[in-house]
């Protein structure tokens, strides 16, 4: 079975600390601002998403990735979750 082709044309790297503050018109919770922003990016044409959270533990990272995948699945995009492991080695999760 051949590997599926991945479209890297619009590669989006997330990072909650780098997000701008939610505008006054945003009515959702502060915690959901990241997911809303991600959904807007996907609707704008993002084809692949990399989750980058440097300062969270494994459980929080998993929860962020799980909720992000729900948004990606909703918009039919591919989620590639990359996290730096111990010793500076990158671990890829799909």
C-alpha positions in Angstrom: 0.0 0.0 0.0 1.5 3.3 -1.0 2.1 6.1 1.5 -0.5 8.9 1.3 0.8 12.1 -0.1 1.1 15.0 2.4 0.4 18.5 1.2 3.0 20.8 2.9 2.0 23.9 0.9 0.7 25.8 4.0 2.4 24.5 7.1 1.1 26.0 10.4 3.1 25.8 13.6 0.9 26.4 16.7 2.1 27.8 20.0 -0.4 29.2 22.5 2.1 31.7 24.0 2.6 33.3 20.5 -1.1 33.9 19.8 -2.3 37.4 19.8 -4.9 38.2 22.5 -8.5 37.4 21.7 -10.3 40.4 20.2 -13.2 41.9 22.2 -15.6 40.5 19.7 -14.6 36.9 20.7 -17.2 35.5 23.0 -15.6 32.1 23.8 -13.5 31.1 26.8 -9.8 32.1 27.0 -8.9 28.4 26.9 -10.8 27.9 23.6 -9.2 30.9 21.9 -6.3 28.7 20.7 -8.8 26.2 19.1 -10.9 28.9 17.5 -7.7 30.5 16.1 -6.6 27.0 14.8 -10.0 26.5 13.1 -9.7 29.9 11.4 -6.3 29.0 10.1 -7.6 25.7 8.7 -10.5 27.4 7.1 -8.0 29.8 5.5 -6.2 27.0 3.8 -3.7 25.5 6.2 -2.9 21.9 5.0 -0.8 20.6 7.9 -0.6 21.5 11.6 2.4 21.1 13.9 1.7 21.5 17.6 4.5 23.1 19.4 4.1 23.5 23.2 7.4 23.9 24.9 6.4 24.3 28.6 3.7 21.7 29.2 3.8 18.3 30.7 2.8 15.2 28.8 -0.8 15.1 30.0 -1.4 18.7 29.0 0.3 18.2 25.7 -1.9 15.2 25.0 -5.0 17.1 25.8 -4.0 20.0 23.5 -3.2 17.6 20.7 -6.4 15.6 21.2 -8.6 18.8 21.1 -6.5 20.1 18.1 -7.1 16.9 16.2 -10.8 17.2 16.8 -10.7 20.7 15.2 -8.5 19.3 12.3 -10.8 16.4 11.7 -13.8 18.8 11.7 -12.1 20.8 8.9 -10.6 17.7 7.2 -6.9 18.6 7.6 -3.9 16.6 8.5 -2.5 16.9 12.0 1.2 16.2 12.5 2.1 16.5 16.1 5.8 17.1 16.8 7.3 17.5 20.2 10.9 17.8 21.4 11.8 14.9 23.6 14.5 14.6 26.2 18.0 15.2 24.9 16.8 17.5 22.1 15.6 14.8 19.9 12.4 15.3 18.0 9.6 12.8 18.5 7.0 12.5 15.7 3.4 11.5 16.6 0.7 11.0 14.0 
